Amino acid sequence: MTVTAVTVLGVGNVILGDDAFGPQVVRRLQAFYRFDPGVALVDTTATRLEVSPGRTR
């Protein structure tokens, strides 16, 4: 069993006007680097308006 010691979250949402910098960082890290099994890279790109409470169309 692998225990995750470090989690890198890439947070961003292009639809809501965010530049989605976090998910881009995660994608670049995944493309150009190898990590030990204890490191988790998570792209948390939000693509729906419903994920933002209080936001109306």
For each residue, the residues with C-beta under 8 A, 3 or more apart:
1:
2: 37 38
3: 38
4: 7 38 39 40
5: 38 39
6: 38 39 40
7: 4 39 40 42
8: 25 26 29 39 40 41 42
9: 22 26 42 44
10: 22 23 24 25 26 27 41 42 43 44 45
11: 22 23 44
12: 18 19 20 21 22 23 24 44 45 46
13: 16 17 18 20 45 46 47 51 52
14: 17 18 19 20 45 47
15: 46 47 48 49
16: 13 46 49 52 55
17: 13 14
18: 12 13 14 21
19: 12 14
20: 12 13 14 23 24 45
21: 12 18 24 25
22: 9 10 11 12 25 26 44
23: 10 11 12 20 26 27 43 44 45
24: 10 12 20 21 27 28
25: 8 10 21 22 28 29
26: 8 9 10 22 23 29 30 41 42 43
27: 10 23 24 30 31 43
28: 24 25 31 32
29: 8 25 26 32 33 35 41
30: 26 27 33 41
31: 27 28
32: 28 29
33: 29 30
34:
35: 29 39 41
36: 39
37: 2
38: 2 3 4 5 6
39: 4 5 6 7 8 35 36
40: 4 6 7 8
41: 8 10 26 29 30 35
42: 7 8 9 10 26
43: 10 23 26 27
44: 9 10 11 12 22 23
45: 10 12 13 14 20 23
46: 12 13 15 16 51 52
47: 13 14 15
48: 15 51
49: 15 16 52 55 57
50:
51: 13 46 48
52: 13 16 46 49 55
53:
54:
55: 16 49 52
56:
57: 49
